[in-house]
Amino acid sequence: MQNTDALIEAEAAILQCMADLFCNTLVPDLKDEEDIDKKLRLFKDIMCGYTAKENSIAAVVRASAKKRAADLGIDPRELCDCNSKKKLLKLVYKI
């Protein structure tokens, strides 16, 4: 469980760095760009990169939830059942 927690914490730190980079560096740089076509291309490229990272973070969180479920004796396949997902996630993460 410690390895999983460390992985989630590392992903959270990466996400925080990405947010800082976006808000404190990329947005001001985009505001300074006068060519609207270049600005749109840059924004699209940035958002595509962030979307890819968000998807990978979601995959890590899903894998972590399944591992925790298995550690608690819950069939990880049940986490995909929309009717019981909220209940199981509350149980697994004590939300």
Secondary structure, DSSP 8 states (H G I E B T S, - for coil): -HHHHHHHHHHHHHHHHHHHHIIIIIHHHHHH---HHHHHHHHHHHHHHHHHHHHHHHHHHHHHHHHHHHHTT--GGGGG-HHHHHHHHHHHHT-
